[in-house]
Amino acid sequence: MLPEDRLAQITQRFEFLEAQLNAGAAPDRIASISREYAELKPVVDEIALWRGARDGLAEAEAMRADPEMRELAEDEIARLTAELPELEQRLRIALLPKDAADARPAIVEIRPGTGGDEAALFAGDLLAMYRRYAEAQGWSFQLLDLTETELGGVKEAVARIEGEGVFARLKYESGVHRVQRVPETESGGRIHTSAATVAVLPEAEGVDIDIPASDIRIDTMRASGAGGQHVNTTDSAVRITHLPTGIVVTSSEKSQHQNRANAMAVLRARLYDAERMRADAERAADRKSQVGSGDRSERIRTYNFPQGRMTDHRINLTLYALDRIIQGDLTEMIDALIAHDQAARLAQQE
């Protein structure tokens, strides 16, 4: 049974927020009220659809007592009886606790793992894949830092992606991505296996993470040359070291001021992510059945080029559409991961 008291509380809260907005809320509260209103609206819409179908079914069953209306009532009963389970499932999913970070921009970090030059080239392919996916979603994609190899591979890439539901959809990408293919540098035609690591972090706000000035050291530097080339060779590159943890972040755009802001944003995201991971570890038993475990050492996916397939090992999903996926068409895969995660969390509530 759905929790009627909770549905009533959500509806009442939504109506209160709507009244506040219509009455002209105080300027300092409009942003927070609008955000909560936008979060509740899809839930309230699902409540209305489910209640409408439930009430319609009750009315149709009452109409069945009238001989003249019986045939029409039975058609309506059949239709609504078939619709209600799906509407209830959609409402249960809408009622699942939201990850507070889902609506935030994401910081995506990509680094090669085992495999030498081929791993760095694969890291570059992943960077291009996420850029294309972001563009297809209408999200903004900002490259904060890029260190390349002499062969055009990626030693390290850090990007900021902003748009609607960015972290909610990209958070399942964290982990080890493995590729199996014949490298361009391989003359014998042998298939090599290499890997790259992806970390997707929710962007932190200033209120989430307070970093005292005494906890950081800021160095300015010239971007390195061949073999460690950055996007822009400049004297204004910035490196920030977080002294308590030893975390080091860099940014190498043209503006030193912008580089400081970018590096601080990445540092806040890493510290915020570490705090989220610590809190999640306390719920480790619950986390085992969830897709988005965020374990950076977990092998999550294999891209097999000779067979044209991608396999996500967490949900045993294999798609023979590797060309399309590597070009940034990640929708089917991410939708499947979200659905699996939702099903696991619903099962925990039963």
KOLDRENDO-108028 format. One line per field, with one value per residue (C-alpha): residue number from 1; residue in one letter; chain; x, y, z. Coordinates in Angstrom, 3 decimals. Each point is the difference from the previous one (the first is absolute). Example, Ala and Ser with C-alpha at 12.3 -4.5 7.8 and 13.67 -1.06 7.14 Angstrom:
REM KOLDRENDO-108028
num = c(1  2);
residuo = c(a  s);
cadena = c(A  A);
c1 = c(12.300  1.370);
c2 = c(-4.500  3.440);
c3 = c(7.800  -0.660);
REM end
This chain:
REM KOLDRENDO-108028
num = c(1  2  3  4  5  6  7  8  9  10  11  12  13  14  15  16  17  18  19  20  21  22  23  24  25  26  27  28  29  30  31  32  33  34  35  36  37  38  39  40  41  42  43  44  45  46  47  48  49  50  51  52  53  54  55  56  57  58  59  60  61  62  63  64  65  66  67  68  69  70  71  72  73  74  75  76  77  78  79  80  81  82  83  84  85  86  87  88  89  90  91  92  93  94  95  96  97  98  99  100  101  102  103  104  105  106  107  108  109  110  111  112  113  114  115  116  117  118  119  120  121  122  123  124  125  126  127  128  129  130  131  132  133  134  135  136  137  138  139  140  141  142  143  144  145  146  147  148  149  150  151  152  153  154  155  156  157  158  159  160  161  162  163  164  165  166  167  168  169  170  171  172  173  174  175  176  177  178  179  180  181  182  183  184  185  186  187  188  189  190  191  192  193  194  195  196  197  198  199  200  201  202  203  204  205  206  207  208  209  210  211  212  213  214  215  216  217  218  219  220  221  222  223  224  225  226  227  228  229  230  231  232  233  234  235  236  237  238  239  240  241  242  243  244  245  246  247  248  249  250  251  252  253  254  255  256  257  258  259  260  261  262  263  264  265  266  267  268  269  270  271  272  273  274  275  276  277  278  279  280  281  282  283  284  285  286  287  288  289  290  291  292  293  294  295  296  297  298  299  300  301  302  303  304  305  306  307  308  309  310  311  312  313  314  315  316  317  318  319  320  321  322  323  324  325  326  327  328  329  330  331  332  333  334  335  336  337  338  339  340  341  342  343  344  345  346  347  348  349  350);
residuo = c(m  l  p  e  d  r  l  a  q  i  t  q  r  f  e  f  l  e  a  q  l  n  a  g  a  a  p  d  r  i  a  s  i  s  r  e  y  a  e  l  k  p  v  v  d  e  i  a  l  w  r  g  a  r  d  g  l  a  e  a  e  a  m  r  a  d  p  e  m  r  e  l  a  e  d  e  i  a  r  l  t  a  e  l  p  e  l  e  q  r  l  r  i  a  l  l  p  k  d  a  a  d  a  r  p  a  i  v  e  i  r  p  g  t  g  g  d  e  a  a  l  f  a  g  d  l  l  a  m  y  r  r  y  a  e  a  q  g  w  s  f  q  l  l  d  l  t  e  t  e  l  g  g  v  k  e  a  v  a  r  i  e  g  e  g  v  f  a  r  l  k  y  e  s  g  v  h  r  v  q  r  v  p  e  t  e  s  g  g  r  i  h  t  s  a  a  t  v  a  v  l  p  e  a  e  g  v  d  i  d  i  p  a  s  d  i  r  i  d  t  m  r  a  s  g  a  g  g  q  h  v  n  t  t  d  s  a  v  r  i  t  h  l  p  t  g  i  v  v  t  s  s  e  k  s  q  h  q  n  r  a  n  a  m  a  v  l  r  a  r  l  y  d  a  e  r  m  r  a  d  a  e  r  a  a  d  r  k  s  q  v  g  s  g  d  r  s  e  r  i  r  t  y  n  f  p  q  g  r  m  t  d  h  r  i  n  l  t  l  y  a  l  d  r  i  i  q  g  d  l  t  e  m  i  d  a  l  i  a  h  d  q  a  a  r  l  a  q  q  e);
cadena = c(A  A  A  A  A  A  A  A  A  A  A  A  A  A  A  A  A  A  A  A  A  A  A  A  A  A  A  A  A  A  A  A  A  A  A  A  A  A  A  A  A  A  A  A  A  A  A  A  A  A  A  A  A  A  A  A  A  A  A  A  A  A  A  A  A  A  A  A  A  A  A  A  A  A  A  A  A  A  A  A  A  A  A  A  A  A  A  A  A  A  A  A  A  A  A  A  A  A  A  A  A  A  A  A  A  A  A  A  A  A  A  A  A  A  A  A  A  A  A  A  A  A  A  A  A  A  A  A  A  A  A  A  A  A  A  A  A  A  A  A  A  A  A  A  A  A  A  A  A  A  A  A  A  A  A  A  A  A  A  A  A  A  A  A  A  A  A  A  A  A  A  A  A  A  A  A  A  A  A  A  A  A  A  A  A  A  A  A  A  A  A  A  A  A  A  A  A  A  A  A  A  A  A  A  A  A  A  A  A  A  A  A  A  A  A  A  A  A  A  A  A  A  A  A  A  A  A  A  A  A  A  A  A  A  A  A  A  A  A  A  A  A  A  A  A  A  A  A  A  A  A  A  A  A  A  A  A  A  A  A  A  A  A  A  A  A  A  A  A  A  A  A  A  A  A  A  A  A  A  A  A  A  A  A  A  A  A  A  A  A  A  A  A  A  A  A  A  A  A  A  A  A  A  A  A  A  A  A  A  A  A  A  A  A  A  A  A  A  A  A  A  A  A  A  A  A  A  A  A  A  A  A  A  A  A  A  A  A  A  A  A  A  A  A  A  A  A  A  A  A);
c1 = c(0.000  1.145  0.427  -3.079  1.156  3.298  -1.784  -2.201  3.020  1.778  -3.084  -0.600  3.637  -0.155  -3.177  1.614  3.064  -2.206  -1.922  3.259  1.220  -3.336  -0.079  3.532  2.451  2.812  2.883  2.439  -2.332  -1.173  2.921  -0.391  -3.819  0.208  2.526  -2.162  -3.112  1.750  1.131  -3.496  -1.944  0.756  -0.866  -3.306  -0.793  0.480  -2.177  -2.768  0.157  -0.119  -2.832  -1.939  0.222  -0.847  -3.023  -1.082  0.096  -2.208  -2.496  -0.046  -0.648  -2.931  -1.365  -0.006  -3.151  -1.900  -1.014  0.143  3.547  1.351  1.770  1.633  0.949  1.607  2.098  1.157  0.710  2.120  1.974  0.634  0.778  2.719  1.344  0.098  3.003  2.198  -1.186  0.666  3.502  0.748  -1.234  2.124  3.060  -0.880  -0.214  3.480  2.376  1.885  3.775  0.553  2.729  -2.062  -0.820  3.560  2.604  2.607  3.786  1.192  3.583  1.533  3.402  1.627  0.566  1.905  0.992  2.518  -0.558  -3.114  -1.578  0.689  -1.588  -3.040  -0.238  -0.151  -2.800  -1.977  0.489  -1.356  -2.886  -1.135  0.407  -2.273  -2.553  -0.046  -0.510  -2.853  -1.672  0.329  2.418  3.014  3.393  3.022  3.454  1.762  3.291  1.530  3.419  0.700  2.589  2.211  -2.285  -3.084  -1.234  -1.103  2.102  -2.653  -3.188  -2.331  -3.271  -2.993  -3.408  -3.052  -3.645  -3.239  0.541  3.705  1.261  -3.171  0.841  3.797  0.659  -0.221  3.090  2.466  2.334  2.437  -0.829  1.794  0.629  0.891  1.231  2.926  2.014  0.961  3.601  -0.268  1.377  -0.769  -3.759  -0.140  -2.829  1.172  -1.869  0.454  -2.000  -0.849  -1.537  -2.930  -1.025  -3.240  -0.298  -2.903  1.081  0.089  -1.434  1.791  -2.415  0.862  3.741  1.788  3.716  2.071  2.733  2.528  -0.879  1.136  3.170  -0.393  2.814  0.031  1.988  0.626  -1.838  2.380  1.150  -0.006  -0.996  -1.999  -1.704  -2.923  -2.851  1.676  3.719  0.022  1.765  -3.332  -0.632  -0.972  0.681  -1.797  1.118  -2.394  2.437  -2.132  -0.732  2.803  -2.523  1.529  -2.076  1.113  -1.632  1.696  -2.268  1.152  -1.274  1.789  -3.105  -2.161  2.548  -0.193  -3.801  0.059  2.559  -1.919  -3.211  1.723  1.555  -3.381  -1.556  2.675  -0.349  -3.803  0.155  2.315  -2.511  -2.857  2.030  0.678  -3.690  -0.916  2.506  -2.027  -2.906  2.140  -2.499  -2.649  2.485  0.996  -3.107  0.199  1.489  1.546  2.435  2.572  2.864  2.795  1.781  -3.041  0.145  -3.354  0.083  1.797  0.147  0.837  0.764  0.540  -3.479  -1.583  -1.448  -0.155  -0.670  -0.894  1.016  -2.088  -3.319  1.152  -1.102  1.591  -0.722  1.313  0.113  3.536  0.430  -3.101  0.987  3.563  -1.495  -1.856  -3.356  -0.123  -3.744  -1.021  2.837  -0.525  -3.782  0.603  2.356  -2.511  -2.832  2.118  0.923  -3.631  -1.135  2.661  -1.035  -3.695  0.784  1.754  -3.149  -2.188);
c2 = c(0.000  3.506  2.281  2.241  2.273  0.627  0.704  2.525  1.688  0.315  1.430  2.491  1.096  0.495  2.074  2.123  0.656  0.824  2.512  1.552  0.464  1.441  2.411  1.226  -1.599  2.016  0.452  -1.872  -3.033  -0.169  -2.159  -2.638  -0.057  -0.317  -2.833  -1.978  0.699  -1.332  -3.133  -0.733  0.697  -3.297  -1.895  1.879  -0.646  -3.754  0.145  1.706  -2.604  -2.911  1.521  0.791  -3.597  -1.399  2.271  -0.671  -3.744  0.436  2.051  -2.558  -2.831  1.983  0.603  -3.731  -0.358  1.984  -2.418  2.787  0.954  -3.482  -0.581  3.441  -0.467  -3.389  1.413  2.787  -2.455  -2.141  3.007  1.484  -3.371  -0.465  3.558  0.171  -2.303  2.015  3.301  -1.331  -1.134  3.420  1.675  -2.278  0.939  3.710  -0.420  -1.544  2.191  2.348  0.304  3.589  0.319  -1.198  3.469  1.289  0.472  -2.739  0.007  -2.859  -1.210  -2.495  -1.683  -2.915  -3.221  -3.076  -0.108  2.758  2.091  -1.955  0.746  3.714  -0.109  -1.770  2.679  2.528  -1.992  0.049  3.763  0.480  -2.387  1.974  3.298  -1.243  -1.341  3.338  1.879  -2.335  0.653  3.753  0.212  2.295  -1.707  1.904  -1.549  1.117  -1.804  -2.279  -1.645  -1.869  -2.519  0.393  -2.412  2.097  -2.096  1.341  -0.172  1.830  1.863  1.946  1.420  1.798  -0.896  2.085  -0.454  -1.591  -3.252  -0.263  -1.810  -2.128  -1.533  0.012  -1.277  -3.617  0.548  -0.060  -2.981  -1.861  -0.162  -2.767  -0.056  -2.959  0.905  -0.048  3.163  2.234  -0.458  -3.816  -1.369  -3.640  0.427  -1.329  1.036  1.910  0.612  3.317  2.148  3.509  1.270  2.412  1.930  2.006  2.413  2.294  3.620  1.322  3.315  2.330  -0.895  -3.711  0.255  2.797  0.003  2.261  1.921  -1.551  -3.470  0.689  0.915  1.711  -0.150  1.633  -1.692  -0.292  -2.864  -2.819  -0.521  -2.982  -3.223  1.815  2.603  1.964  1.595  3.405  0.515  2.869  1.425  0.271  -3.690  -0.550  -2.936  -0.191  -2.438  -0.848  -0.446  -2.151  -2.642  0.468  0.399  1.943  1.639  2.040  2.256  1.451  2.366  3.454  1.934  -0.513  1.260  -2.551  -2.719  0.654  -0.163  -3.212  -1.688  0.955  -1.386  -3.324  -0.091  0.649  -2.725  -2.536  0.835  -0.041  -3.337  -1.400  1.057  -1.604  -3.204  -0.028  0.405  -2.645  -2.443  0.132  -1.340  -2.591  -2.825  2.005  1.067  -3.477  -0.411  3.428  0.702  3.347  -1.251  2.536  -2.399  1.384  -3.375  -1.952  -1.259  1.141  -0.347  -1.639  1.472  -2.815  1.469  -3.226  -1.187  3.462  -0.438  1.796  -1.949  1.613  -2.569  1.447  -0.777  -2.618  2.212  -0.602  2.294  -0.711  3.682  0.993  2.431  1.898  -0.056  1.231  2.855  1.110  -1.792  -1.094  0.396  -3.678  -1.078  2.735  -0.546  -3.703  0.842  2.430  -2.542  -2.699  2.331  1.002  -3.637  -0.869  2.885  -0.875  -3.602  1.226  1.799  -3.096);
c3 = c(0.000  -0.770  3.055  -0.246  2.839  -1.797  -3.289  1.792  1.614  -3.342  -1.689  2.814  -0.056  -3.760  0.261  2.732  -2.166  -2.982  2.104  1.185  -3.562  -1.157  2.933  -0.745  2.413  1.545  -2.473  2.235  0.079  -3.615  -1.152  2.720  -0.319  -3.786  0.306  2.432  -2.105  -3.122  1.888  1.320  -3.206  -1.794  3.196  0.374  -3.676  0.541  3.144  -2.000  -2.775  2.445  2.041  -3.172  -1.182  3.460  0.392  -3.574  0.684  3.061  -2.019  -2.808  2.456  1.442  -3.534  -0.697  2.130  -2.654  -2.811  -2.597  1.036  0.709  -3.340  0.044  3.664  -0.636  -2.843  2.309  2.821  -2.303  -1.231  3.443  1.583  -2.619  0.474  3.794  0.658  -2.375  1.506  3.496  -1.001  -1.500  3.179  2.197  -2.068  0.291  3.785  0.301  2.052  -2.275  -0.023  1.104  -2.628  -2.981  -1.292  0.268  -2.723  -0.199  0.002  -2.219  0.361  -2.438  0.365  -1.829  1.907  -1.115  -3.650  -0.644  -3.133  -0.962  3.410  -0.496  -3.475  1.468  2.716  -2.828  -1.646  3.256  0.319  -3.538  0.745  3.039  -1.845  -2.804  2.483  1.847  -3.260  -0.997  3.366  -0.416  2.936  0.162  -0.066  1.331  -0.086  3.183  -0.463  -2.606  -0.099  -3.232  -1.168  -3.066  -1.896  0.746  2.906  3.365  3.164  1.982  -0.889  2.274  -1.322  1.494  -1.416  0.833  -0.920  1.151  1.902  -0.864  3.103  0.214  -3.381  0.010  3.530  -1.204  -2.196  2.918  -0.097  -2.236  -3.717  -1.901  -3.752  -2.214  -3.497  -2.394  0.708  -2.930  1.113  -0.188  -3.269  0.755  0.271  3.541  2.311  3.069  3.227  1.768  2.372  1.127  3.206  0.092  3.105  -0.037  2.920  0.851  0.004  3.556  1.086  2.361  2.791  -0.397  0.438  1.813  -0.815  2.252  -1.811  2.394  -1.375  -3.563  -1.869  -3.377  -2.567  -3.418  -2.724  -3.705  -1.656  -0.913  -3.575  -2.332  1.649  2.662  -2.109  1.407  -1.896  0.119  0.598  2.470  3.042  1.800  0.681  3.629  2.306  3.351  2.686  2.846  2.855  2.373  -2.659  -2.528  -2.855  -2.914  -2.744  -2.989  -2.572  -3.053  -1.896  -1.109  3.010  3.307  1.828  -1.832  0.680  3.738  -0.127  -2.062  2.249  3.144  -1.539  -0.726  3.479  1.642  -2.150  1.033  3.696  -0.247  -1.799  2.689  2.654  -1.971  -0.356  3.747  0.776  -2.597  1.492  3.197  -2.053  -1.764  0.431  -1.831  -2.623  -1.139  -2.112  -1.576  -3.402  0.876  2.597  -1.144  0.694  -2.157  -0.135  -1.177  -3.599  -1.279  -3.763  -2.937  -3.509  -2.418  -3.432  -1.999  1.040  -0.086  3.456  3.323  3.188  3.318  2.599  2.842  -1.670  -2.552  -2.877  -3.402  -2.937  -3.496  -0.828  0.878  -2.910  1.101  3.689  -0.546  -2.035  3.128  -0.218  3.651  0.590  -0.195  2.280  2.611  0.005  0.715  2.881  1.515  -0.324  1.662  2.852  0.509  0.034  2.603  2.252  -0.341  0.973  3.143  1.077  -0.246);
REM end
